[in-house]
Amino acid sequence: MSRKKKIIIAIVLIVVVIIVGLFVYSKKHNGTLPWNGGTFPIGGNIPETTNGTGTPDTTGTTPDGGGTGTPETNPNKRLFQVSKNAVGGFAVTYITRPIAPKTTPPVPAAEGTAGSTTTGVTTGGTTGTTSKATTTTKKTTTKVKTPPAPTTETVPAVRYAETGNGNIFETIADTMIEKRLSNMTIPRIIEAYFTDNGNNVIMRYLGDDGDTIQTYVGHLMGNIRDQEAPQENLQGGLLAQNISDVSVSPSGKNFLYLAPFGNKIATVLADQTGSNRTDIFYTSFHSWLPMWTNDQYALFVTKASAYMPGFAYTVNTQTGGMVKTLGNISGLMAKMSPDGKYLLYSRSVQNGTKLYLLNIGNGTTTDLEIGTLADKCTWTMDSSAVYCAVPIGLGSGIYPDDWYQGIMTFSDTFWRIDPKGNYINYELFTPTKEGAPEIDGINLQIDSSGKYLFFVNKKDGMLWKYDLK
């Protein structure tokens, strides 16, 4: 017999032996084979989370919070459009939602530790036997009490009112799930503000004559997240006609507004519902913009124009006392830090605008070498940083006038500025590089955790969110 035939016969015999061995093993083990699950051990079993065909099962419920929308699945995406339509205003709010309980499989007890056992061992011959006992001692452990896991969590959300019909919506920041909170129709919304963590809304709109400015203060009634949004969800009334400007305090407990009073302007302090109003002071100057610094002080700045010198005053909202902070600067726009130590401001320069930082304590001014408007910036709540929308190219024009009037619009990039130390500035992102359209950013706001930056695109009124962390 040739060597080749011998090798073939040996291989056949080995295969036969393996098959017979497997057959005998499966008979002794109820038909299972000696690998996991009885399937061939390449790739493992089909996971239980599939629909049985090997493809992932995508059925299920949306994250808690109600409403509609599809959570973003791209972990690298950080820029999102929040609203489907133009908004008149928005506010960062905070909601409490249940935490889904975590399920952990039971841990099996180790063998031989269930308790104490005694085993008898017999010794001796046919007459007179004795027994020896072997004892296993039961081990005792002291359990440390751990506090129960929290069942709820507080997360940022954003509430906003659409300009076309005044409907109010809420979107949870991390899931991007949107819910309509009120469908009461108020057309021609100019501006919207929110107080008391978004539970009250101030909407300014044109009256039926197309000329009178009406200001409506409404309260969202009941547990609005757990029901549909009927018109009666929003109940309220009107303030004085032709209110020129409104500003809400950082805590949302109060707001300021400027109302005509004869031939003067009254600065009025109201609580979150618009009641309990107090006149702080009166002035014959009509072109103020009030902006809260903190819950006690507000910054009053003259409306900016390159043709007029601008002034800024710090006002005590409790006493009405005024202190001049800055003045005689053309095109002045300003934002005071919440701690009152710094004033970020912009001024008109030839064919442009520049951003500066004033140290209130020592009076020094730093040129931040950034060409943008202070109205396109916001402070963090702890005064540690400033975020700004910075035009990629200003273009030739008269600023801020041409921008206010809509003659010029910008395509922005977004920057973070460190107002202390070395004034470190760096670019965060450019919307067009993130797959978004050109954005002329206004009304920038940051949540208290510093996790989200919200802003509106002046070009179309759409609300956006950028994940900072």
Secondary structure in CASP SS format (residue, H / E / C, confidence):
PFRMAT SS
TARGET T0000
AUTHOR 0000-0000-0000
METHOD secondary structure of the structure
MODEL  1
M C 1.00
S C 1.00
R H 1.00
K H 1.00
K H 1.00
K H 1.00
I H 1.00
I H 1.00
I H 1.00
A H 1.00
I H 1.00
V H 1.00
L H 1.00
I H 1.00
V H 1.00
V H 1.00
V H 1.00
I H 1.00
I H 1.00
V H 1.00
G H 1.00
L H 1.00
F H 1.00
V H 1.00
Y H 1.00
S H 1.00
K H 1.00
K H 1.00
H C 1.00
N C 1.00
G C 1.00
T C 1.00
L C 1.00
P C 1.00
W C 1.00
N H 1.00
G H 1.00
G H 1.00
T C 1.00
F C 1.00
P C 1.00
I C 1.00
G C 1.00
G C 1.00
N C 1.00
I C 1.00
P C 1.00
E C 1.00
T C 1.00
T E 1.00
N C 1.00
G C 1.00
T C 1.00
G C 1.00
T C 1.00
P E 1.00
D C 1.00
T C 1.00
T C 1.00
G C 1.00
T C 1.00
T C 1.00
P C 1.00
D C 1.00
G C 1.00
G C 1.00
G C 1.00
T E 1.00
G C 1.00
T C 1.00
P C 1.00
E C 1.00
T C 1.00
N C 1.00
P C 1.00
N C 1.00
K C 1.00
R C 1.00
L E 1.00
F E 1.00
Q E 1.00
V C 1.00
S C 1.00
K C 1.00
N C 1.00
A C 1.00
V E 1.00
G E 1.00
G E 1.00
F E 1.00
A E 1.00
V E 1.00
T E 1.00
Y E 1.00
I E 1.00
T E 1.00
R E 1.00
P E 1.00
I C 1.00
A C 1.00
P C 1.00
K C 1.00
T C 1.00
T C 1.00
P C 1.00
P C 1.00
V C 1.00
P C 1.00
A C 1.00
A C 1.00
E C 1.00
G C 1.00
T C 1.00
A C 1.00
G C 1.00
S C 1.00
T C 1.00
T E 1.00
T E 1.00
G E 1.00
V E 1.00
T E 1.00
T E 1.00
G C 1.00
G C 1.00
T C 1.00
T C 1.00
G C 1.00
T C 1.00
T E 1.00
S E 1.00
K E 1.00
A E 1.00
T E 1.00
T E 1.00
T C 1.00
T C 1.00
K C 1.00
K C 1.00
T C 1.00
T C 1.00
T C 1.00
K C 1.00
V C 1.00
K C 1.00
T C 1.00
P C 1.00
P C 1.00
A C 1.00
P C 1.00
T C 1.00
T E 1.00
E E 1.00
T E 1.00
V E 1.00
P E 1.00
A E 1.00
V E 1.00
R E 1.00
Y E 1.00
A E 1.00
E E 1.00
T C 1.00
G C 1.00
N C 1.00
G C 1.00
N C 1.00
I E 1.00
F E 1.00
E E 1.00
T E 1.00
I E 1.00
A C 1.00
D C 1.00
T C 1.00
M C 1.00
I C 1.00
E E 1.00
K E 1.00
R E 1.00
L E 1.00
S E 1.00
N C 1.00
M C 1.00
T C 1.00
I C 1.00
P C 1.00
R C 1.00
I E 1.00
I E 1.00
E E 1.00
A E 1.00
Y E 1.00
F E 1.00
T E 1.00
D C 1.00
N C 1.00
G C 1.00
N C 1.00
N E 1.00
V E 1.00
I E 1.00
M E 1.00
R E 1.00
Y E 1.00
L E 1.00
G C 1.00
D C 1.00
D C 1.00
G C 1.00
D C 1.00
T C 1.00
I E 1.00
Q E 1.00
T E 1.00
Y E 1.00
V E 1.00
G E 1.00
H E 1.00
L E 1.00
M C 1.00
G C 1.00
N C 1.00
I H 1.00
R H 1.00
D H 1.00
Q C 1.00
E C 1.00
A C 1.00
P C 1.00
Q H 1.00
E H 1.00
N H 1.00
L E 1.00
Q E 1.00
G E 1.00
G E 1.00
L E 1.00
L C 1.00
A C 1.00
Q C 1.00
N C 1.00
I C 1.00
S C 1.00
D E 1.00
V E 1.00
S E 1.00
V E 1.00
S C 1.00
P C 1.00
S C 1.00
G C 1.00
K C 1.00
N E 1.00
F E 1.00
L E 1.00
Y E 1.00
L E 1.00
A E 1.00
P E 1.00
F E 1.00
G C 1.00
N C 1.00
K E 1.00
I E 1.00
A E 1.00
T E 1.00
V E 1.00
L E 1.00
A E 1.00
D E 1.00
Q C 1.00
T C 1.00
G C 1.00
S C 1.00
N C 1.00
R C 1.00
T E 1.00
D E 1.00
I E 1.00
F E 1.00
Y E 1.00
T E 1.00
S C 1.00
F C 1.00
H C 1.00
S C 1.00
W E 1.00
L E 1.00
P E 1.00
M E 1.00
W E 1.00
T C 1.00
N C 1.00
D C 1.00
Q C 1.00
Y E 1.00
A E 1.00
L E 1.00
F E 1.00
V E 1.00
T E 1.00
K C 1.00
A C 1.00
S C 1.00
A C 1.00
Y C 1.00
M C 1.00
P E 1.00
G E 1.00
F E 1.00
A E 1.00
Y E 1.00
T E 1.00
V E 1.00
N E 1.00
T C 1.00
Q C 1.00
T C 1.00
G C 1.00
G C 1.00
M E 1.00
V E 1.00
K E 1.00
T E 1.00
L E 1.00
G E 1.00
N E 1.00
I E 1.00
S E 1.00
G C 1.00
L C 1.00
M E 1.00
A E 1.00
K E 1.00
M E 1.00
S C 1.00
P C 1.00
D C 1.00
G C 1.00
K C 1.00
Y E 1.00
L E 1.00
L E 1.00
Y E 1.00
S E 1.00
R E 1.00
S E 1.00
V E 1.00
Q C 1.00
N C 1.00
G E 1.00
T E 1.00
K E 1.00
L E 1.00
Y E 1.00
L E 1.00
L E 1.00
N E 1.00
I C 1.00
G C 1.00
N C 1.00
G C 1.00
T C 1.00
T E 1.00
T E 1.00
D E 1.00
L C 1.00
E C 1.00
I C 1.00
G C 1.00
T C 1.00
L C 1.00
A H 1.00
D H 1.00
K H 1.00
C E 1.00
T E 1.00
W E 1.00
T C 1.00
M C 1.00
D C 1.00
S C 1.00
S C 1.00
A C 1.00
V E 1.00
Y E 1.00
C E 1.00
A E 1.00
V E 1.00
P E 1.00
I C 1.00
G C 1.00
L C 1.00
G C 1.00
S C 1.00
G C 1.00
I C 1.00
Y C 1.00
P C 1.00
D H 1.00
D H 1.00
W H 1.00
Y H 1.00
Q C 1.00
G C 1.00
I C 1.00
M C 1.00
T C 1.00
F C 1.00
S C 1.00
D E 1.00
T E 1.00
F E 1.00
W E 1.00
R E 1.00
I E 1.00
D C 1.00
P C 1.00
K C 1.00
G C 1.00
N C 1.00
Y C 1.00
I C 1.00
N E 1.00
Y E 1.00
E E 1.00
L E 1.00
F E 1.00
T C 1.00
P H 1.00
T H 1.00
K H 1.00
E H 1.00
G C 1.00
A C 1.00
P C 1.00
E C 1.00
I C 1.00
D C 1.00
G E 1.00
I E 1.00
N E 1.00
L E 1.00
Q E 1.00
I E 1.00
D C 1.00
S C 1.00
S C 1.00
G C 1.00
K C 1.00
Y E 1.00
L E 1.00
F E 1.00
F E 1.00
V E 1.00
N E 1.00
K C 1.00
K C 1.00
D C 1.00
G C 1.00
M C 1.00
L E 1.00
W E 1.00
K E 1.00
Y E 1.00
D E 1.00
L C 1.00
K C 1.00
END
